[in-house]
Amino acid sequence: MRVLVVGGAGYIGSVTVAELLSAGHEVVVFDSLVTGHAEAVSPGAELVVGDLADAELLDDVFGRRTFDGVVYYAGFIAAGESMRDPGKYFLNNVGHLINLLNAMVKHQVLRFVFSSSAGVYGEPDKTPIEEDAPLAPVNPYGESKAVAERLLRWYDSQCGLRYVSLRYFNAAGATEALGEDHRPETHLIPVVLEVAAGKLPVLELYGTDYPTPDGTCIRDYVHVSDLAQAHSLALERTRKGSAVYNVGNGQGFSNGEVIETARRVTGHPILVREAPRREGDAAVLVASATKVKQELGWEPRFPDLERIVESAWRWHQARPNGYES
Ligand SMILES: NC(=O)c1ccc[n+]([C@@H]2O[C@H](COP(=O)([O-])OP(=O)(O)OC[C@H]3O[C@@H](n4cnc5c(N)ncnc54)[C@H](O)[C@@H]3O)[C@@H](O)[C@H]2O)c1
């Protein structure tokens, strides 16, 4: 297939690009590099630097090439920031997404894989979370994904766009060549590793009074290579129509357990300072991944937290300044 990966210079997108290329697909990456890195784009892919805000450029990209499908990653990702600046999230994650969908419909490229998020569920009543749980986001980031999913239903019924929306939980880990380099970094595992590496003096642990066994938030971590594989399978699945899947390991780890694991893996003490809860953080988010396993045949190859943290640590040690090194 010839695939357009929008946001393919980012963390998860770049790993997917490598996976698609190794499966023999042709890949074009469209990315503004606002948070991504040109160095993260595998040499076998063509990189078009541009912003989804630029509808004319999108029209040109689709006009000059043929694509069988589009995989989308180009959203802003920090739930905490979205509480302070909701407009930034709605504009990019919804407004600019509409430019992409309109260009796809105009050029009749009608297969789409969408990066949604566990954030659509907010504070779910039941754990593990199934796909039919109510959508009740507790921050604008999650809301932007929920709104995008609602829009997609209309593009399906009115325009024939077939989509698979993957609601994934916490992406983590690295491959040998590709890893997580967000600036500023807000995700727990890379921040813990920055403390282990001596780049940060102390880890701010947000919230130790949640209703969980050790009082810290519980999350479901999924290896970035496993996520990439889910996107590949999802692209294939669009042939049969639209669908929504959770992607997670079905196992939750508290922030405290992640820190302990990182201490073991790195051999460093990792100093922690307890801080108040962050607004918009749910206490527990753990996926039921039954549907994606049954329907797509997805099976995580790296479900073990220790291996996930090890892979991220190896990447951080090989590239202490991220893609700048
Ligand atoms: N990282 C996670 O744990 C996680 C969890 C659930 C869902 N997601 C979703 O997955 C997607 C990718 O996450 P990530 O961690 O790889 O993020 P990332 O910031 O590393 O990647 C996003 C990429 O999109 C590009 N981009 C952003 N806005 C753009 C625009 N308007 N035009 C063109 N390019 C643009 C960025 O430059 C970057 O390369 C996001 O949509 C995010 O909401 C991520």
The ligand as a Tripos MOL2 file, in Angstrom:
@<TRIPOS>MOLECULE
LIG
   44    48     1     0     0
SMALL
NO_CHARGES

@<TRIPOS>ATOM
      1 N1          2.0420    9.1980   23.6080 N.am      1 LIG1
      2 C1          1.0140    8.5920   24.1940 C.2       1 LIG1
      3 O1          1.1450    7.9620   25.2580 O.2       1 LIG1
      4 C2         -0.3610    8.6370   23.5710 C.ar      1 LIG1
      5 C3         -1.4340    7.9780   24.1990 C.ar      1 LIG1
      6 C4         -2.6900    8.0160   23.5990 C.ar      1 LIG1
      7 C5         -2.8600    8.6900   22.3970 C.ar      1 LIG1
      8 N2         -1.8070    9.3280   21.8190 N.ar      1 LIG1
      9 C6         -2.0380   10.0460   20.5640 C.3       1 LIG1
     10 O2         -1.1000    9.6040   19.5950 O.3       1 LIG1
     11 C7         -0.7160   10.6740   18.7350 C.3       1 LIG1
     12 C8          0.8000   10.7260   18.6490 C.3       1 LIG1
     13 O3          1.3680   10.8610   19.9430 O.3       1 LIG1
     14 P1          2.9530   11.0190   20.0940 P.3       1 LIG1
     15 O4          3.2900   10.7260   21.5090 O.co2     1 LIG1
     16 O5          3.6560   10.3020   19.0000 O.co2     1 LIG1
     17 O6          3.0720   12.5940   19.8750 O.3       1 LIG1
     18 P2          4.2340   13.4300   19.1620 P.3       1 LIG1
     19 O7          4.0810   14.8360   19.6140 O.co2     1 LIG1
     20 O8          5.5640   12.7860   19.3590 O.co2     1 LIG1
     21 O9          3.8490   13.2980   17.6280 O.3       1 LIG1
     22 C9          2.9050   14.1200   16.9800 C.3       1 LIG1
     23 C10         3.4970   14.5020   15.6300 C.3       1 LIG1
     24 O10         2.5350   15.2670   14.9200 O.3       1 LIG1
     25 C11         3.1430   16.4450   14.4090 C.3       1 LIG1
     26 N3          2.0790   17.4710   14.3340 N.ar      1 LIG1
     27 C12         1.3400   17.9830   15.3590 C.ar      1 LIG1
     28 N4          0.4570   18.8880   14.8930 N.ar      1 LIG1
     29 C13         0.6230   18.9340   13.5430 C.ar      1 LIG1
     30 C14        -0.0040   19.6500   12.4980 C.ar      1 LIG1
     31 N5         -0.9800   20.5270   12.7280 N.pl3     1 LIG1
     32 N6          0.4130   19.4410   11.2220 N.ar      1 LIG1
     33 C15         1.4130   18.5530   10.9640 C.ar      1 LIG1
     34 N7          2.0420   17.8470   11.9020 N.ar      1 LIG1
     35 C16         1.6530   18.0380   13.1840 C.ar      1 LIG1
     36 C17         4.2620   16.7730   15.3670 C.3       1 LIG1
     37 O11         5.2900   17.5620   14.8040 O.3       1 LIG1
     38 C18         4.7430   15.3760   15.7590 C.3       1 LIG1
     39 O12         5.7360   14.9170   14.8800 O.3       1 LIG1
     40 C19        -1.3660   11.9240   19.3030 C.3       1 LIG1
     41 O13        -2.5100   12.2330   18.5360 O.3       1 LIG1
     42 C20        -1.7600   11.5250   20.6950 C.3       1 LIG1
     43 O14        -2.9030   12.2190   21.1190 O.3       1 LIG1
     44 C21        -0.5710    9.3150   22.3690 C.ar      1 LIG1
@<TRIPOS>BOND
     1     1     2 1
     2     2     3 2
     3     2     4 1
     4     4     5 ar
     5     4    44 ar
     6     5     6 ar
     7     6     7 ar
     8     7     8 ar
     9     8     9 1
    10     8    44 ar
    11     9    10 1
    12     9    42 1
    13    10    11 1
    14    11    12 1
    15    11    40 1
    16    12    13 1
    17    13    14 1
    18    14    15 2
    19    14    16 1
    20    14    17 1
    21    17    18 1
    22    18    19 2
    23    18    20 1
    24    18    21 1
    25    21    22 1
    26    22    23 1
    27    23    24 1
    28    23    38 1
    29    24    25 1
    30    25    26 1
    31    25    36 1
    32    26    27 ar
    33    26    35 ar
    34    27    28 ar
    35    28    29 ar
    36    29    30 ar
    37    29    35 ar
    38    30    31 1
    39    30    32 ar
    40    32    33 ar
    41    33    34 ar
    42    34    35 ar
    43    36    37 1
    44    36    38 1
    45    38    39 1
    46    40    41 1
    47    40    42 1
    48    42    43 1
@<TRIPOS>SUBSTRUCTURE
     1 LIG1         1 GROUP 0 **** ****
